[in-house]
Amino acid sequence: MRNNSSPSPSGQVLSGVIKREGIEGMALTVRQFFDLDAVQLEPGDSQTQIDFIAAGGVIFYHERYPLHTHLRGELLGGRFGLALPIGGPPIKFAGEEMHTHCLASAMSGEEMDVHAVGGLRQIVVLVDQSRLLEMAGEAGLPRDVLRALQPGRSTMPLMAKPSSVAGFTAKTQRLLHSASKGHLNLDREALEDLVYREILSLVDVKSLPCGHPSAAVLVRRATEIADATPEPIPVARLCNLLRVSQSTLEFSFKKITALTPHTFFLRRRLNRARTALLEADRSEGRVTDIAMNLGFTELGRFAVRYRQMFGESPSETLHRQTRTTVPMSF
């Protein structure tokens, strides 16, 4: 991680770059802000990078997703966050595609469900929830705007003014570029004022979305059932528990994840195995124990699928020295 700091009477502005190997490394990096279950859904090598600027209660960072990733979890610490798209395919948030007129947003206490397709690039902005509401009230913003920013709101996607989103995105990118060159000339008070002001200026209350589409709800419920079941659960059993046909479940999963239910849950279990191997000691037999505990009874097939997914064997994951991941901390 590289840090550049600009001391000022009102505090410091910090900036830097964090590079990590694997989706699990990225999730660990932002663990101060998010409680995330991150799953790689596409075979390949996933090198992640976060470029950030932070000051006081504000942080924004540029993140990249080289591979299709499923993220589920919660924003922590009484924060409000939103994602500004800057490149690649649109993020799928709560089953809906996000664009400049509809942004992925979250606050502490809400469960996020995100599918980030390979090639996605976005700016994530996090601020203090209470201060955002206080400033919105002081600005005399309409009641509908306040409701869209308050806990208990009816929907998480945030309707936005595309021109304001474009302006805010351009400003964050310029600041990140200046920081990378060591030329960030902005104090904490100015940075915080800019970020809060821009968030409040982009909210649009003309047409708030009405909630999660049924396909997203079905995928979420199926995932919750599968995660609560010790053994791999057959798709037919899932359909019975959810009271839907197999074709309905297949359609919902392909719409939300671009994968069949079988492939989706297989890759989630492979990710669980990778995480367990990275955290395990290096004693003999650990690969077998981990595989069996996750329902992989045919160890040869497990090893083949694991290599196809992550580019290395389970034993190589177990025995290689993992890189230390230092979470962002401010």
C-alpha positions as YAML, in Angstrom:
chain: A
units: angstrom
residues:
- id: 1
  name: MET
  ca: [0.00, 0.00, 0.00]
- id: 2
  name: ARG
  ca: [1.23, 3.49, -0.84]
- id: 3
  name: ASN
  ca: [0.12, 6.44, 1.28]
- id: 4
  name: ASN
  ca: [0.34, 10.14, 0.54]
- id: 5
  name: SER
  ca: [-0.83, 12.43, 3.32]
- id: 6
  name: SER
  ca: [-1.52, 16.14, 3.28]
- id: 7
  name: PRO
  ca: [-1.56, 17.53, 6.82]
- id: 8
  name: SER
  ca: [-3.82, 20.51, 7.42]
- id: 9
  name: PRO
  ca: [-5.31, 22.32, 10.42]
- id: 10
  name: SER
  ca: [-8.49, 20.28, 9.96]
- id: 11
  name: GLY
  ca: [-6.78, 16.90, 9.70]
- id: 12
  name: GLN
  ca: [-5.22, 14.59, 7.13]
- id: 13
  name: VAL
  ca: [-6.22, 13.40, 3.70]
- id: 14
  name: LEU
  ca: [-4.81, 9.95, 3.03]
- id: 15
  name: SER
  ca: [-4.46, 8.24, -0.32]
- id: 16
  name: GLY
  ca: [-2.93, 5.04, -1.60]
- id: 17
  name: VAL
  ca: [-3.10, 1.91, -3.70]
- id: 18
  name: ILE
  ca: [-3.75, -1.59, -2.35]
- id: 19
  name: LYS
  ca: [-3.15, -4.65, -4.54]
- id: 20
  name: ARG
  ca: [-4.33, -8.11, -3.50]
- id: 21
  name: GLU
  ca: [-4.53, -11.57, -4.98]
- id: 22
  name: GLY
  ca: [-7.97, -13.16, -5.12]
- id: 23
  name: ILE
  ca: [-11.49, -12.00, -4.37]
- id: 24
  name: GLU
  ca: [-11.07, -13.05, -0.75]
- id: 25
  name: GLY
  ca: [-8.10, -10.68, -0.48]
- id: 26
  name: MET
  ca: [-10.23, -7.78, -1.65]
- id: 27
  name: ALA
  ca: [-12.99, -8.61, 0.86]
- id: 28
  name: LEU
  ca: [-10.40, -8.75, 3.65]
- id: 29
  name: THR
  ca: [-8.99, -5.38, 2.62]
- id: 30
  name: VAL
  ca: [-12.34, -3.60, 3.10]
- id: 31
  name: ARG
  ca: [-13.44, -5.56, 6.17]
- id: 32
  name: GLN
  ca: [-13.46, -2.40, 8.30]
- id: 33
  name: PHE
  ca: [-16.28, -1.12, 6.11]
- id: 34
  name: PHE
  ca: [-18.07, -4.25, 4.89]
- id: 35
  name: ASP
  ca: [-18.97, -7.68, 6.22]
- id: 36
  name: LEU
  ca: [-18.77, -9.47, 2.87]
- id: 37
  name: ASP
  ca: [-19.15, -12.98, 1.55]
- id: 38
  name: ALA
  ca: [-17.25, -12.74, -1.76]
- id: 39
  name: VAL
  ca: [-17.42, -15.61, -4.25]
- id: 40
  name: GLN
  ca: [-15.53, -15.94, -7.55]
- id: 41
  name: LEU
  ca: [-18.00, -17.28, -10.13]
- id: 42
  name: GLU
  ca: [-15.70, -17.42, -13.14]
- id: 43
  name: PRO
  ca: [-12.52, -19.48, -13.64]
- id: 44
  name: GLY
  ca: [-9.30, -17.52, -13.77]
- id: 45
  name: ASP
  ca: [-6.72, -15.51, -11.87]
- id: 46
  name: SER
  ca: [-8.24, -12.61, -9.96]
- id: 47
  name: GLN
  ca: [-5.78, -9.81, -9.20]
- id: 48
  name: THR
  ca: [-7.55, -6.94, -7.45]
- id: 49
  name: GLN
  ca: [-6.55, -3.33, -6.89]
- id: 50
  name: ILE
  ca: [-8.09, -0.48, -4.90]
- id: 51
  name: ASP
  ca: [-7.03, 3.17, -5.32]
- id: 52
  name: PHE
  ca: [-8.41, 5.25, -2.44]
- id: 53
  name: ILE
  ca: [-8.67, 8.67, -0.85]
- id: 54
  name: ALA
  ca: [-9.90, 9.06, 2.73]
- id: 55
  name: ALA
  ca: [-10.44, 11.84, 5.23]
- id: 56
  name: GLY
  ca: [-12.40, 11.76, 8.47]
- id: 57
  name: GLY
  ca: [-15.74, 10.11, 7.85]
- id: 58
  name: VAL
  ca: [-15.33, 10.02, 4.06]
- id: 59
  name: ILE
  ca: [-13.62, 7.48, 1.81]
- id: 60
  name: PHE
  ca: [-13.94, 6.80, -1.89]
- id: 61
  name: TYR
  ca: [-12.03, 4.27, -3.93]
- id: 62
  name: HIS
  ca: [-11.74, 2.91, -7.45]
- id: 63
  name: GLU
  ca: [-12.23, -0.86, -7.56]
- id: 64
  name: ARG
  ca: [-11.92, -3.32, -10.44]
- id: 65
  name: TYR
  ca: [-13.46, -6.75, -10.89]
- id: 66
  name: PRO
  ca: [-11.43, -8.85, -13.34]
- id: 67
  name: LEU
  ca: [-13.84, -11.80, -13.00]
- id: 68
  name: HIS
  ca: [-17.54, -12.37, -12.36]
- id: 69
  name: THR
  ca: [-18.01, -12.07, -8.60]
- id: 70
  name: HIS
  ca: [-20.97, -12.47, -6.25]
- id: 71
  name: LEU
  ca: [-20.93, -10.29, -3.13]
- id: 72
  name: ARG
  ca: [-23.38, -10.56, -0.29]
- id: 73
  name: GLY
  ca: [-23.16, -8.76, 3.03]
- id: 74
  name: GLU
  ca: [-23.62, -5.53, 4.91]
- id: 75
  name: LEU
  ca: [-22.11, -2.08, 5.17]
- id: 76
  name: LEU
  ca: [-20.78, -1.51, 8.70]
- id: 77
  name: GLY
  ca: [-20.33, 1.35, 11.13]
- id: 78
  name: GLY
  ca: [-23.36, 3.57, 10.56]
- id: 79
  name: ARG
  ca: [-22.31, 4.41, 7.00]
- id: 80
  name: PHE
  ca: [-24.06, 5.24, 3.75]
- id: 81
  name: GLY
  ca: [-22.48, 4.18, 0.47]
- id: 82
  name: LEU
  ca: [-23.06, 4.32, -3.24]
- id: 83
  name: ALA
  ca: [-21.31, 3.08, -6.38]
- id: 84
  name: LEU
  ca: [-20.54, 5.28, -9.38]
- id: 85
  name: PRO
  ca: [-20.08, 3.25, -12.62]
- id: 86
  name: ILE
  ca: [-17.02, 4.17, -14.68]
- id: 87
  name: GLY
  ca: [-16.48, 1.27, -17.08]
- id: 88
  name: GLY
  ca: [-17.29, -2.26, -18.14]
- id: 89
  name: PRO
  ca: [-20.64, -4.04, -17.90]
- id: 90
  name: PRO
  ca: [-23.22, -2.68, -15.43]
- id: 91
  name: ILE
  ca: [-23.33, -3.98, -11.88]
- id: 92
  name: LYS
  ca: [-26.38, -6.09, -11.03]
- id: 93
  name: PHE
  ca: [-27.65, -4.96, -7.63]
- id: 94
  name: ALA
  ca: [-30.61, -6.70, -5.95]
- id: 95
  name: GLY
  ca: [-31.33, -8.22, -9.36]
- id: 96
  name: GLU
  ca: [-31.45, -4.91, -11.22]
- id: 97
  name: GLU
  ca: [-28.90, -3.48, -13.62]
- id: 98
  name: MET
  ca: [-27.50, -0.19, -12.35]
- id: 99
  name: HIS
  ca: [-26.80, 2.79, -14.62]
- id: 100
  name: THR
  ca: [-26.12, 6.50, -14.18]
- id: 101
  name: HIS
  ca: [-29.83, 7.08, -13.50]
- id: 102
  name: CYS
  ca: [-30.06, 4.26, -10.95]
- id: 103
  name: LEU
  ca: [-27.15, 3.70, -8.54]
- id: 104
  name: ALA
  ca: [-26.34, 0.87, -6.17]
- id: 105
  name: SER
  ca: [-26.59, 2.33, -2.67]
- id: 106
  name: ALA
  ca: [-26.51, 0.83, 0.81]
- id: 107
  name: MET
  ca: [-26.56, 1.79, 4.44]
- id: 108
  name: SER
  ca: [-25.70, -0.10, 7.60]
- id: 109
  name: GLY
  ca: [-28.51, -2.50, 8.48]
- id: 110
  name: GLU
  ca: [-29.36, -3.39, 4.87]
- id: 111
  name: GLU
  ca: [-28.27, -6.64, 3.20]
- id: 112
  name: MET
  ca: [-26.55, -6.17, -0.14]
- id: 113
  name: ASP
  ca: [-26.67, -8.66, -2.99]
- id: 114
  name: VAL
  ca: [-24.30, -7.78, -5.84]
- id: 115
  name: HIS
  ca: [-23.19, -9.45, -9.05]
- id: 116
  name: ALA
  ca: [-20.14, -7.75, -10.53]
- id: 117
  name: VAL
  ca: [-19.36, -9.03, -14.03]
- id: 118
  name: GLY
  ca: [-15.75, -9.28, -15.16]
- id: 119
  name: GLY
  ca: [-14.45, -5.96, -16.45]
- id: 120
  name: LEU
  ca: [-16.58, -3.84, -14.13]
- id: 121
  name: ARG
  ca: [-14.95, -0.68, -12.78]
- id: 122
  name: GLN
  ca: [-16.60, 1.66, -10.31]
- id: 123
  name: ILE
  ca: [-16.02, 4.31, -7.66]
- id: 124
  name: VAL
  ca: [-17.37, 3.35, -4.23]
- id: 125
  name: VAL
  ca: [-18.17, 6.31, -1.96]
- id: 126
  name: LEU
  ca: [-18.72, 5.88, 1.80]
- id: 127
  name: VAL
  ca: [-19.84, 8.59, 4.23]
- id: 128
  name: ASP
  ca: [-21.26, 8.90, 7.73]
- id: 129
  name: GLN
  ca: [-25.01, 8.18, 7.63]
- id: 130
  name: SER
  ca: [-26.00, 10.56, 10.44]
- id: 131
  name: ARG
  ca: [-24.04, 13.48, 9.02]
- id: 132
  name: LEU
  ca: [-25.51, 12.93, 5.56]
- id: 133
  name: LEU
  ca: [-29.05, 13.08, 6.94]
- id: 134
  name: GLU
  ca: [-28.19, 16.12, 9.06]
- id: 135
  name: MET
  ca: [-26.85, 17.97, 6.02]
- id: 136
  name: ALA
  ca: [-29.87, 16.92, 3.94]
- id: 137
  name: GLY
  ca: [-32.18, 18.35, 6.59]
- id: 138
  name: GLU
  ca: [-30.20, 21.58, 6.86]
- id: 139
  name: ALA
  ca: [-30.34, 21.98, 3.09]
- id: 140
  name: GLY
  ca: [-34.13, 21.80, 3.20]
- id: 141
  name: LEU
  ca: [-34.30, 18.93, 0.71]
- id: 142
  name: PRO
  ca: [-37.71, 17.42, -0.10]
- id: 143
  name: ARG
  ca: [-39.17, 14.79, 2.18]
- id: 144
  name: ASP
  ca: [-38.92, 12.18, -0.60]
- id: 145
  name: VAL
  ca: [-35.16, 12.74, -0.78]
- id: 146
  name: LEU
  ca: [-34.83, 12.31, 2.97]
- id: 147
  name: ARG
  ca: [-36.82, 9.06, 2.82]
- id: 148
  name: ALA
  ca: [-34.48, 7.72, 0.13]
- id: 149
  name: LEU
  ca: [-31.52, 8.29, 2.48]
- id: 150
  name: GLN
  ca: [-33.06, 7.01, 5.73]
- id: 151
  name: PRO
  ca: [-33.07, 3.56, 7.34]
- id: 152
  name: GLY
  ca: [-36.25, 1.66, 6.57]
- id: 153
  name: ARG
  ca: [-36.51, 3.02, 3.02]
- id: 154
  name: SER
  ca: [-38.52, 0.94, 0.57]
- id: 155
  name: THR
  ca: [-35.69, 0.21, -1.87]
- id: 156
  name: MET
  ca: [-31.88, 0.23, -2.01]
- id: 157
  name: PRO
  ca: [-31.25, 1.30, -5.63]
- id: 158
  name: LEU
  ca: [-31.04, 5.09, -5.63]
- id: 159
  name: MET
  ca: [-32.61, 7.07, -8.46]
- id: 160
  name: ALA
  ca: [-30.14, 9.72, -9.59]
- id: 161
  name: LYS
  ca: [-29.66, 12.61, -11.98]
- id: 162
  name: PRO
  ca: [-27.30, 11.32, -14.72]
- id: 163
  name: SER
  ca: [-25.64, 14.71, -15.25]
- id: 164
  name: SER
  ca: [-24.88, 15.03, -11.52]
- id: 165
  name: VAL
  ca: [-23.57, 11.45, -11.41]
- id: 166
  name: ALA
  ca: [-21.27, 12.15, -14.36]
- id: 167
  name: GLY
  ca: [-19.97, 15.31, -12.71]
- id: 168
  name: PHE
  ca: [-19.31, 13.62, -9.37]
- id: 169
  name: THR
  ca: [-17.62, 10.66, -11.07]
- id: 170
  name: ALA
  ca: [-15.33, 12.96, -13.05]
- id: 171
  name: LYS
  ca: [-14.32, 14.83, -9.88]
- id: 172
  name: THR
  ca: [-13.46, 11.65, -7.98]
- id: 173
  name: GLN
  ca: [-11.42, 10.34, -10.90]
- id: 174
  name: ARG
  ca: [-9.47, 13.61, -11.16]
- id: 175
  name: LEU
  ca: [-8.74, 13.52, -7.44]
- id: 176
  name: LEU
  ca: [-7.57, 9.89, -7.60]
- id: 177
  name: HIS
  ca: [-5.34, 10.73, -10.57]
- id: 178
  name: SER
  ca: [-3.83, 13.69, -8.68]
- id: 179
  name: ALA
  ca: [-3.26, 11.47, -5.65]
- id: 180
  name: SER
  ca: [-1.46, 8.87, -7.78]
- id: 181
  name: LYS
  ca: [0.94, 11.60, -8.92]
- id: 182
  name: GLY
  ca: [1.43, 12.88, -5.38]
- id: 183
  name: HIS
  ca: [-0.26, 16.18, -6.22]
- id: 184
  name: LEU
  ca: [-3.40, 15.98, -4.08]
- id: 185
  name: ASN
  ca: [-3.88, 19.50, -2.78]
- id: 186
  name: LEU
  ca: [-7.03, 19.24, -0.69]
- id: 187
  name: ASP
  ca: [-7.62, 19.36, 3.04]
- id: 188
  name: ARG
  ca: [-10.02, 17.21, 5.02]
- id: 189
  name: GLU
  ca: [-12.74, 19.84, 5.39]
- id: 190
  name: ALA
  ca: [-12.77, 20.62, 1.67]
- id: 191
  name: LEU
  ca: [-12.88, 16.93, 0.71]
- id: 192
  name: GLU
  ca: [-15.72, 16.13, 3.10]
- id: 193
  name: ASP
  ca: [-17.70, 19.16, 1.96]
- id: 194
  name: LEU
  ca: [-17.30, 18.18, -1.69]
- id: 195
  name: VAL
  ca: [-18.39, 14.56, -1.20]
- id: 196
  name: TYR
  ca: [-21.45, 15.26, 0.96]
- id: 197
  name: ARG
  ca: [-22.57, 18.09, -1.33]
- id: 198
  name: GLU
  ca: [-22.24, 15.94, -4.45]
- id: 199
  name: ILE
  ca: [-24.20, 13.04, -2.96]
- id: 200
  name: LEU
  ca: [-27.08, 15.30, -1.97]
- id: 201
  name: SER
  ca: [-27.11, 16.97, -5.38]
- id: 202
  name: LEU
  ca: [-27.49, 13.75, -7.37]
- id: 203
  name: VAL
  ca: [-30.55, 12.23, -5.66]
- id: 204
  name: ASP
  ca: [-33.61, 12.21, -7.93]
- id: 205
  name: VAL
  ca: [-37.07, 11.60, -6.44]
- id: 206
  name: LYS
  ca: [-39.11, 11.64, -9.64]
- id: 207
  name: SER
  ca: [-39.29, 7.87, -10.05]
- id: 208
  name: LEU
  ca: [-38.08, 5.69, -7.19]
- id: 209
  name: PRO
  ca: [-37.82, 1.97, -8.01]
- id: 210
  name: CYS
  ca: [-40.43, -0.22, -6.37]
- id: 211
  name: GLY
  ca: [-38.27, -3.02, -4.95]
- id: 212
  name: HIS
  ca: [-36.54, -6.30, -5.71]
- id: 213
  name: PRO
  ca: [-37.66, -8.23, -8.81]
- id: 214
  name: SER
  ca: [-38.98, -11.71, -8.13]
- id: 215
  name: ALA
  ca: [-35.99, -13.46, -9.77]
- id: 216
  name: ALA
  ca: [-33.58, -11.74, -7.36]
- id: 217
  name: VAL
  ca: [-35.71, -12.71, -4.37]
- id: 218
  name: LEU
  ca: [-35.83, -16.33, -5.53]
- id: 219
  name: VAL
  ca: [-32.04, -16.52, -5.98]
- id: 220
  name: ARG
  ca: [-31.49, -14.97, -2.57]
- id: 221
  name: ARG
  ca: [-33.84, -17.42, -0.86]
- id: 222
  name: ALA
  ca: [-32.29, -20.38, -2.66]
- id: 223
  name: THR
  ca: [-28.81, -19.22, -1.58]
- id: 224
  name: GLU
  ca: [-29.91, -18.84, 2.04]
- id: 225
  name: ILE
  ca: [-31.34, -22.38, 2.05]
- id: 226
  name: ALA
  ca: [-28.22, -23.84, 0.44]
- id: 227
  name: ASP
  ca: [-25.89, -22.03, 2.87]
- id: 228
  name: ALA
  ca: [-27.89, -23.34, 5.84]
- id: 229
  name: THR
  ca: [-27.64, -26.94, 4.60]
- id: 230
  name: PRO
  ca: [-24.47, -28.88, 5.59]
- id: 231
  name: GLU
  ca: [-24.51, -31.10, 2.48]
- id: 232
  name: PRO
  ca: [-24.89, -29.96, -1.14]
- id: 233
  name: ILE
  ca: [-28.62, -29.64, -1.78]
- id: 234
  name: PRO
  ca: [-30.07, -31.07, -5.02]
- id: 235
  name: VAL
  ca: [-31.78, -28.58, -7.32]
- id: 236
  name: ALA
  ca: [-34.99, -30.63, -7.21]
- id: 237
  name: ARG
  ca: [-35.02, -30.35, -3.42]
- id: 238
  name: LEU
  ca: [-34.52, -26.60, -3.65]
- id: 239
  name: CYS
  ca: [-37.45, -26.34, -6.03]
- id: 240
  name: ASN
  ca: [-39.67, -28.25, -3.59]
- id: 241
  name: LEU
  ca: [-38.67, -26.03, -0.67]
- id: 242
  name: LEU
  ca: [-39.19, -22.87, -2.71]
- id: 243
  name: ARG
  ca: [-42.39, -24.23, -4.33]
- id: 244
  name: VAL
  ca: [-41.30, -23.36, -7.84]
- id: 245
  name: SER
  ca: [-40.65, -25.41, -10.97]
- id: 246
  name: GLN
  ca: [-37.13, -26.30, -12.02]
- id: 247
  name: SER
  ca: [-37.52, -24.19, -15.16]
- id: 248
  name: THR
  ca: [-38.50, -21.15, -13.03]
- id: 249
  name: LEU
  ca: [-35.48, -21.61, -10.80]
- id: 250
  name: GLU
  ca: [-33.18, -22.07, -13.80]
- id: 251
  name: PHE
  ca: [-34.56, -18.94, -15.47]
- id: 252
  name: SER
  ca: [-34.14, -16.88, -12.29]
- id: 253
  name: PHE
  ca: [-30.53, -17.97, -11.75]
- id: 254
  name: LYS
  ca: [-29.56, -17.35, -15.37]
- id: 255
  name: LYS
  ca: [-31.18, -13.90, -15.24]
- id: 256
  name: ILE
  ca: [-29.42, -12.86, -12.03]
- id: 257
  name: THR
  ca: [-26.14, -14.82, -12.06]
- id: 258
  name: ALA
  ca: [-25.77, -15.89, -15.73]
- id: 259
  name: LEU
  ca: [-25.22, -19.43, -14.36]
- id: 260
  name: THR
  ca: [-27.39, -22.47, -13.73]
- id: 261
  name: PRO
  ca: [-28.18, -23.21, -10.06]
- id: 262
  name: HIS
  ca: [-25.91, -26.27, -10.15]
- id: 263
  name: THR
  ca: [-22.91, -24.31, -11.48]
- id: 264
  name: PHE
  ca: [-23.55, -21.38, -9.15]
- id: 265
  name: PHE
  ca: [-23.57, -23.52, -6.00]
- id: 266
  name: LEU
  ca: [-20.65, -25.67, -7.18]
- id: 267
  name: ARG
  ca: [-18.49, -22.57, -7.60]
- id: 268
  name: ARG
  ca: [-19.58, -21.22, -4.22]
- id: 269
  name: ARG
  ca: [-18.39, -24.47, -2.62]
- id: 270
  name: LEU
  ca: [-15.09, -24.29, -4.51]
- id: 271
  name: ASN
  ca: [-14.62, -20.77, -3.11]
- id: 272
  name: ARG
  ca: [-15.36, -22.09, 0.39]
- id: 273
  name: ALA
  ca: [-12.68, -24.72, -0.14]
- id: 274
  name: ARG
  ca: [-10.16, -22.08, -1.27]
- id: 275
  name: THR
  ca: [-10.84, -19.91, 1.78]
- id: 276
  name: ALA
  ca: [-10.52, -22.91, 4.10]
- id: 277
  name: LEU
  ca: [-7.23, -23.97, 2.47]
- id: 278
  name: LEU
  ca: [-5.78, -20.48, 2.77]
- id: 279
  name: GLU
  ca: [-6.64, -20.39, 6.47]
- id: 280
  name: ALA
  ca: [-5.67, -23.99, 7.35]
- id: 281
  name: ASP
  ca: [-2.39, -25.29, 8.73]
- id: 282
  name: ARG
  ca: [-0.22, -27.28, 6.38]
- id: 283
  name: SER
  ca: [-0.63, -30.70, 7.94]
- id: 284
  name: GLU
  ca: [-1.15, -33.74, 5.76]
- id: 285
  name: GLY
  ca: [-4.72, -34.69, 5.04]
- id: 286
  name: ARG
  ca: [-6.11, -31.16, 5.30]
- id: 287
  name: VAL
  ca: [-7.12, -31.07, 1.62]
- id: 288
  name: THR
  ca: [-9.09, -34.29, 2.00]
- id: 289
  name: ASP
  ca: [-10.78, -33.11, 5.21]
- id: 290
  name: ILE
  ca: [-11.77, -29.78, 3.72]
- id: 291
  name: ALA
  ca: [-13.06, -31.31, 0.50]
- id: 292
  name: MET
  ca: [-15.12, -33.94, 2.33]
- id: 293
  name: ASN
  ca: [-16.56, -31.39, 4.76]
- id: 294
  name: LEU
  ca: [-17.82, -29.37, 1.80]
- id: 295
  name: GLY
  ca: [-19.46, -32.34, 0.12]
- id: 296
  name: PHE
  ca: [-16.77, -33.18, -2.45]
- id: 297
  name: THR
  ca: [-16.72, -36.96, -2.13]
- id: 298
  name: GLU
  ca: [-14.78, -37.65, -5.36]
- id: 299
  name: LEU
  ca: [-11.40, -36.13, -4.56]
- id: 300
  name: GLY
  ca: [-9.96, -36.53, -8.05]
- id: 301
  name: ARG
  ca: [-12.85, -34.65, -9.63]
- id: 302
  name: PHE
  ca: [-12.62, -32.02, -6.90]
- id: 303
  name: ALA
  ca: [-8.93, -31.44, -7.67]
- id: 304
  name: VAL
  ca: [-9.64, -31.09, -11.40]
- id: 305
  name: ARG
  ca: [-12.48, -28.62, -10.86]
- id: 306
  name: TYR
  ca: [-10.42, -26.65, -8.36]
- id: 307
  name: ARG
  ca: [-7.50, -26.28, -10.77]
- id: 308
  name: GLN
  ca: [-9.85, -25.26, -13.59]
- id: 309
  name: MET
  ca: [-11.34, -22.58, -11.35]
- id: 310
  name: PHE
  ca: [-8.26, -21.12, -9.66]
- id: 311
  name: GLY
  ca: [-5.31, -22.18, -11.82]
- id: 312
  name: GLU
  ca: [-3.58, -24.22, -9.12]
- id: 313
  name: SER
  ca: [-4.14, -27.48, -7.23]
- id: 314
  name: PRO
  ca: [-5.69, -27.56, -3.74]
- id: 315
  name: SER
  ca: [-2.38, -28.68, -2.25]
- id: 316
  name: GLU
  ca: [-0.57, -25.76, -3.92]
- id: 317
  name: THR
  ca: [-3.05, -23.36, -2.31]
- id: 318
  name: LEU
  ca: [-2.54, -25.06, 1.05]
- id: 319
  name: HIS
  ca: [1.24, -24.99, 0.97]
- id: 320
  name: ARG
  ca: [2.03, -21.67, -0.66]
- id: 321
  name: GLN
  ca: [2.77, -18.68, 1.54]
- id: 322
  name: THR
  ca: [-0.23, -16.39, 1.39]
- id: 323
  name: ARG
  ca: [0.36, -12.68, 1.11]
- id: 324
  name: THR
  ca: [-0.39, -10.59, 4.15]
- id: 325
  name: THR
  ca: [-3.47, -8.47, 3.62]
- id: 326
  name: VAL
  ca: [-3.51, -5.21, 5.55]
- id: 327
  name: PRO
  ca: [-7.05, -3.84, 5.70]
- id: 328
  name: MET
  ca: [-7.69, -0.18, 5.03]
- id: 329
  name: SER
  ca: [-7.83, 1.51, 8.42]
- id: 330
  name: PHE
  ca: [-8.56, 5.16, 9.10]
...
